[in-house]
């Protein structure tokens, strides 16, 4: 394009003047240097150029040395080497070292201008491509941030949905109010201690929080019965595992958690229900939940008994290791200090500073 700036480097003054005059006649701005050293000094002074035309054979610093220094300091600069026919091998080497093109002496005016315009057009296209890539990267970064924000909003919506489901069960069975939040917090603590990845912990937490959701479908006469259940009533109560599984397995983001809901009453020795799963057949989340559930059940006051200490719960869980509970999970649990459970219980049971429902425990 007219007004592009070109640095002409040649140790012959006559050639410099001819080249500068030709380029000036085509509306290019030029400056000249007698050798590579002088050319580098001009570049280092901060004077900017769109293209450099450099002779190959010069005294003091030849074109190859100048090319190497210039490309090292200004890697994006376009440099065209000017050479005689017998230097063609050296010119090809210059291309391998980063020169954009070469121009053979003697050259005609149109050859010079065509080479210059081609080099400048290539430079323009490269800059446009670099700008496009930069803008694309910025766009990708912006879209990624939008996606993360949307994902965060979606997860908050998930938590609100979970809290609403939990509240629905609490409203029906006041005796166990807060149980789902406490047992979820305990299960999350065990999962973290076992070093599980965050995404897996989220699934386990959702399954733990909704473990009893199937009780919504249990008749109030059975669910809220103050006395001992008959064998038939107990059979109905045990259906809550499958009923809960049916309720939440249809919700895409809860599909994996549904397996924990289905299995939360299984025992490590295979004597649990509803499917009699044994050992590793039971989902890992359900095995961790089993320990957390017993911990909360024993340390919470019920109408038929007072709350027991955390130490008593630890003793009971250790006693049933290998029968009701996975021994490896029990070992992890026993290595955790009692104050963890006490602190979590206070956090869950304590009043929310905003006066609102504490909601689903954060993973």
Secondary structure per residue as TSV (DSSP state, phi and psi in degrees):
chain	resnum	aa	ss	phi	psi
A	1	X	-	360.0	146.2
A	2	X	T	-56.3	149.1
A	3	X	T	75.9	3.4
A	4	X	-	-65.0	147.1
A	5	X	E	-100.5	132.0
A	6	X	E	-128.5	132.2
A	7	X	E	-98.4	123.5
A	8	X	E	-105.1	121.4
A	9	X	E	-118.5	115.8
A	10	X	-	-161.1	140.0
A	11	X	S	-83.0	-3.1
A	12	X	-	-103.0	116.6
A	13	X	H	-60.5	-39.1
A	14	X	H	-61.2	-43.1
A	15	X	H	-66.1	-40.8
A	16	X	H	-58.2	-44.2
A	17	X	H	-66.3	-40.6
A	18	X	H	-64.1	-47.2
A	19	X	H	-63.7	-45.1
A	20	X	H	-63.1	-39.6
A	21	X	H	-65.5	-43.0
A	22	X	H	-62.4	-44.7
A	23	X	H	-68.7	-38.8
A	24	X	H	-61.9	-38.1
A	25	X	H	-64.0	-22.6
A	26	X	T	-97.1	15.3
A	27	X	T	72.0	24.1
A	28	X	-	-92.8	148.0
A	29	X	E	-91.9	136.6
A	30	X	E	-131.2	157.9
A	31	X	E	-145.1	150.1
A	32	X	E	-123.2	157.2
A	33	X	E	-140.4	146.1
A	34	X	S	-85.2	-13.9
A	35	X	S	-164.9	179.2
A	36	X	H	-64.8	-37.1
A	37	X	H	-62.8	-46.9
A	38	X	H	-64.5	-38.2
A	39	X	H	-64.9	-42.4
A	40	X	H	-63.5	-38.9
A	41	X	H	-61.7	-40.8
A	42	X	H	-64.9	-43.1
A	43	X	H	-64.3	-41.4
A	44	X	H	-72.6	-15.0
A	45	X	T	-73.7	-11.1
A	46	X	T	101.9	-5.3
A	47	X	-	-67.9	128.2
A	48	X	-	-102.0	141.9
A	49	X	-	-133.6	149.8
A	50	X	S	-88.1	-19.8
A	51	X	E	-159.6	149.0
A	52	X	E	-122.2	129.6
A	53	X	E	-106.3	116.8
A	54	X	E	-126.7	132.7
A	55	X	E	-67.0	153.2
A	56	X	S	-86.8	-44.2
A	57	X	S	-102.6	105.3
A	58	X	-	-138.8	154.6
A	59	X	S	-76.6	167.9
A	60	X	S	66.4	-65.4
A	61	X	S	-139.3	114.0
A	62	X	-	-76.7	178.5
A	63	X	H	-64.1	-36.6
A	64	X	H	-65.6	-46.4
A	65	X	H	-63.4	-42.0
A	66	X	H	-62.3	-43.3
A	67	X	H	-58.5	-46.8
A	68	X	H	-61.5	-45.2
A	69	X	H	-66.2	-44.8
A	70	X	H	-65.6	-43.4
A	71	X	H	-69.8	-29.7
A	72	X	H	-65.8	-40.6
A	73	X	H	-89.5	-31.6
A	74	X	-	-130.7	73.2
A	75	X	T	-61.5	-23.4
A	76	X	T	-90.8	-0.3
A	77	X	-	-73.7	136.2
A	78	X	-	-88.5	125.5
A	79	X	E	-127.4	127.3
A	80	X	E	-108.5	126.2
A	81	X	E	-90.4	137.3
A	82	X	E	-108.7	124.9
A	83	X	E	-146.8	159.3
A	84	X	E	-81.8	163.9
A	85	X	G	-58.8	-39.9
A	86	X	G	-73.0	-5.5
A	87	X	G	-101.6	16.0
A	88	X	H	-59.3	-35.8
A	89	X	H	-62.4	-41.0
A	90	X	H	-67.4	-36.9
A	91	X	H	-62.9	-41.3
A	92	X	H	-64.1	-36.5
A	93	X	H	-64.0	-38.0
A	94	X	H	-62.2	-38.3
A	95	X	H	-61.5	-40.3
A	96	X	H	-67.0	-24.4
A	97	X	T	-90.7	3.7
A	98	X	T	119.4	-3.7
A	99	X	-	-66.3	146.6
A	100	X	-	-76.8	-41.5
A	101	X	E	-160.2	176.6
A	102	X	E	-136.4	154.5
A	103	X	E	-126.4	125.6
A	104	X	E	-85.7	133.8
A	105	X	E	-84.6	148.1
A	106	X	S	-76.9	148.2
A	107	X	-	-122.5	153.3
A	108	X	-	-87.3	161.5
A	109	X	H	-53.9	-46.9
A	110	X	H	-67.3	-32.3
A	111	X	H	-64.0	-44.5
A	112	X	H	-60.6	-50.0
A	113	X	H	-66.3	-37.1
A	114	X	H	-64.8	-42.6
A	115	X	H	-64.5	-43.5
A	116	X	H	-63.1	-47.0
A	117	X	H	-64.2	-38.3
A	118	X	H	-63.8	-42.0
A	119	X	H	-65.4	-42.2
A	120	X	H	-67.2	-37.1
A	121	X	H	-66.0	-40.4
A	122	X	H	-62.4	-41.7
A	123	X	H	-62.8	-42.2
A	124	X	H	-62.1	-45.4
A	125	X	H	-64.1	-38.9
A	126	X	H	-64.5	-42.7
A	127	X	H	-64.2	-40.7
A	128	X	H	-63.7	-39.4
A	129	X	H	-65.4	-42.0
A	130	X	H	-63.4	-41.5
A	131	X	H	-65.6	-40.1
A	132	X	H	-62.5	-44.3
A	133	X	H	-63.5	-41.1
A	134	X	H	-63.3	-45.1
A	135	X	H	-64.4	-37.3
A	136	X	H	-65.1	-43.4
A	137	X	H	-61.7	-40.5
A	138	X	H	-64.9	-39.7
A	139	X	H	-65.5	-43.0
A	140	X	H	-62.1	-42.3
A	141	X	H	-62.4	-42.0
A	142	X	H	-65.8	-44.2
A	143	X	H	-65.6	-37.1
A	144	X	H	-62.4	-42.3
A	145	X	H	-64.9	-39.8
A	146	X	H	-61.6	-40.7
A	147	X	H	-64.5	-42.3
A	148	X	H	-64.0	-40.1
A	149	X	H	-64.3	-43.9
A	150	X	H	-63.5	-39.9
A	151	X	H	-64.9	-41.1
A	152	X	H	-62.8	-42.7
A	153	X	H	-63.0	-38.7
A	154	X	H	-65.7	-41.4
A	155	X	H	-64.6	-37.5
A	156	X	H	-63.2	-38.0
A	157	X	H	-64.3	-39.1
A	158	X	H	-58.4	-47.8
A	159	X	H	-60.8	-39.8
A	160	X	H	-64.5	-40.4
A	161	X	H	-63.2	-44.7
A	162	X	H	-62.6	-44.3
A	163	X	H	-61.4	-39.2
A	164	X	H	-64.5	-41.2
A	165	X	H	-64.7	-41.2
A	166	X	H	-64.5	-40.6
A	167	X	H	-63.4	-36.2
A	168	X	H	-61.4	-39.4
A	169	X	H	-72.5	-39.6
A	170	X	H	-61.4	-38.8
A	171	X	H	-65.0	-29.0
A	172	X	H	-84.5	-35.0
A	173	X	-	-127.2	86.1
A	174	X	G	-63.4	-27.7
A	175	X	G	-61.2	-33.4
A	176	X	G	-102.9	18.3
A	177	X	T	-57.8	132.0
A	178	X	T	88.4	-14.3
A	179	X	H	-59.9	-44.6
A	180	X	H	-61.9	-40.1
A	181	X	H	-69.2	-41.7
A	182	X	H	-65.5	-47.5
A	183	X	H	-67.0	-31.0
A	184	X	H	-67.2	-44.4
A	185	X	H	-61.3	-40.1
A	186	X	H	-65.3	-43.1
A	187	X	H	-65.2	-40.3
A	188	X	H	-60.0	-42.4
A	189	X	H	-61.4	-42.7
A	190	X	H	-66.4	-43.1
A	191	X	H	-62.2	-40.3
A	192	X	H	-64.2	-41.9
A	193	X	H	-62.0	-32.0
A	194	X	T	-80.9	-4.8
A	195	X	T	77.7	24.9
A	196	X	-	-72.3	149.1
A	197	X	-	-66.5	154.6
A	198	X	H	-58.1	-41.7
A	199	X	H	-63.7	-37.1
A	200	X	H	-70.2	-37.5
A	201	X	H	-63.4	-37.6
A	202	X	H	-59.4	-43.5
A	203	X	H	-63.3	-46.0
A	204	X	H	-62.8	-40.1
A	205	X	H	-63.5	-42.6
A	206	X	H	-64.3	-41.7
A	207	X	H	-64.7	-39.1
A	208	X	H	-66.1	-43.0
A	209	X	H	-64.3	-34.6
A	210	X	T	-103.0	16.1
A	211	X	T	-56.3	-35.7
A	212	X	T	-101.6	13.8
A	213	X	G	-60.5	-25.4
A	214	X	G	-65.2	-18.2
A	215	X	G	-67.3	-16.2
A	216	X	G	-58.7	-30.9
A	217	X	G	-90.3	-1.6
A	218	X	S	-84.6	133.1
A	219	X	-	-55.7	140.2
A	220	X	H	-58.1	-33.7
A	221	X	H	-60.9	-27.2
A	222	X	H	-93.9	-47.6
A	223	X	H	-61.2	-40.3
A	224	X	T	-103.0	10.7
A	225	X	-	-63.0	125.2
A	226	X	S	-74.6	-25.9
A	227	X	S	-95.2	-170.4
A	228	X	-	-72.1	140.6
A	229	X	-	-80.0	145.6
A	230	X	-	-73.4	169.5
A	231	X	H	-60.4	-39.7
A	232	X	H	-67.7	-41.2
A	233	X	H	-65.9	-37.8
A	234	X	H	-64.6	-38.7
A	235	X	H	-62.7	-39.9
A	236	X	H	-65.4	-43.2
A	237	X	H	-60.2	-38.0
A	238	X	T	-68.8	-13.7
A	239	X	T	-72.6	-9.9
A	240	X	H	-63.1	-26.2
A	241	X	H	-64.2	-49.7
A	242	X	H	-69.8	-40.0
A	243	X	H	-61.0	-42.0
A	244	X	H	-63.2	-41.3
A	245	X	H	-59.8	-44.4
A	246	X	H	-63.5	-37.6
A	247	X	H	-65.4	-47.9
A	248	X	H	-98.2	-15.0
A	249	X	H	-67.5	-18.2
A	250	X	T	-82.9	-9.0
A	251	X	S	-94.1	115.1
A	252	X	G	-49.9	-47.8
A	253	X	G	-74.9	-5.4
A	254	X	G	-111.4	6.3
A	255	X	H	-58.9	-44.9
A	256	X	H	-69.3	-40.9
A	257	X	H	-62.5	-27.2
A	258	X	H	-59.7	-31.7
A	259	X	H	-64.3	-34.2
A	260	X	H	-70.1	-41.3
A	261	X	H	-58.7	-43.3
A	262	X	H	-65.4	-31.4
A	263	X	H	-108.2	6.0
A	264	X	T	-70.7	-11.5
A	265	X	T	-106.1	9.8
A	266	X	-	-74.6	156.7
A	267	X	-	-117.5	151.9
A	268	X	T	-60.8	-31.7
A	269	X	T	-85.7	2.2
A	270	X	S	88.7	4.8
A	271	X	-	-95.6	10.1
A	272	X	-	-87.3	-168.3
A	273	X	S	-140.3	163.1
A	274	X	S	-92.5	-10.4
A	275	X	S	-111.3	-2.7
A	276	X	-	65.9	34.5
A	277	X	-	-66.6	152.7
A	278	X	-	-133.2	141.6
A	279	X	G	54.9	-129.3
A	280	X	G	-72.6	-4.8
A	281	X	G	-65.8	-25.6
A	282	X	S	-80.3	130.8
A	283	X	-	-53.6	142.7
A	284	X	H	-54.7	-42.3
A	285	X	H	-61.0	-38.8
A	286	X	H	-67.7	-35.5
A	287	X	H	-67.7	-38.7
A	288	X	H	-69.0	-41.3
A	289	X	H	-58.0	-40.4
A	290	X	H	-55.6	-41.6
A	291	X	H	-67.7	-46.3
A	292	X	H	-63.4	-38.3
A	293	X	H	-64.8	-43.7
A	294	X	H	-65.5	-39.1
A	295	X	H	-58.5	-47.0
A	296	X	H	-71.3	-39.9
A	297	X	H	-60.8	-41.8
A	298	X	H	-74.8	-27.7
A	299	X	T	-100.1	12.7
A	300	X	S	-117.1	134.7
A	301	X	-	-69.6	133.0
A	302	X	B	-120.4	165.7
A	303	X	T	-63.0	-24.8
A	304	X	T	-98.8	-4.2
A	305	X	B	-167.5	159.1
A	306	X	-	-85.1	159.2
A	307	X	-	-65.0	143.2
A	308	X	-	-101.1	169.9
A	309	X	-	-77.5	163.1
A	310	X	H	-65.3	-33.0
A	311	X	H	-64.8	-41.2
A	312	X	H	-63.2	-39.3
A	313	X	H	-65.2	-41.2
A	314	X	H	-60.0	-43.3
A	315	X	H	-62.5	-43.2
A	316	X	H	-66.0	-42.9
A	317	X	H	-65.5	-40.8
A	318	X	H	-63.5	-38.4
A	319	X	H	-62.0	-36.3
A	320	X	T	-96.4	12.5
A	321	X	B	-62.8	133.0
A	322	X	T	88.4	-15.0
A	323	X	T	-109.2	-71.2
A	324	X	T	-84.1	-30.1
A	325	X	B	-120.4	152.3
A	326	X	-	-68.4	121.4
A	327	X	H	-58.0	-37.3
A	328	X	H	-67.3	-37.9
A	329	X	H	-71.0	-37.7
A	330	X	H	-60.7	-42.0
A	331	X	H	-60.5	-44.4
A	332	X	H	-60.8	-45.2
A	333	X	H	-60.1	-44.3
A	334	X	H	-68.1	-23.4
A	335	X	T	-78.8	-8.3
A	336	X	S	-94.9	132.9
A	337	X	-	-68.9	152.3
A	338	X	H	-60.4	-32.0
A	339	X	H	-63.8	-22.3
A	340	X	H	-60.5	-47.9
A	341	X	H	-68.8	-38.9
A	342	X	H	-63.7	-43.5
A	343	X	H	-65.5	-42.2
A	344	X	H	-63.6	-40.3
A	345	X	H	-63.4	-40.9
A	346	X	H	-65.0	-41.2
A	347	X	H	-62.8	-41.8
A	348	X	H	-72.0	-42.3
A	349	X	H	-82.5	-20.7
A	350	X	S	-70.3	159.6
A	351	X	-	-68.2	142.0
A	352	X	-	-73.9	131.7
A	353	X	T	-59.1	-23.1
A	354	X	T	-95.1	1.6
A	355	X	S	74.0	17.9
A	356	X	S	-113.7	173.6
A	357	X	-	-62.0	132.7
A	358	X	-	-63.8	-19.5
A	359	X	-	72.7	-161.9
A	360	X	S	-77.6	130.0
A	361	X	-	-56.2	136.7
A	362	X	-	-76.8	139.2
A	363	X	-	-89.0	360.0
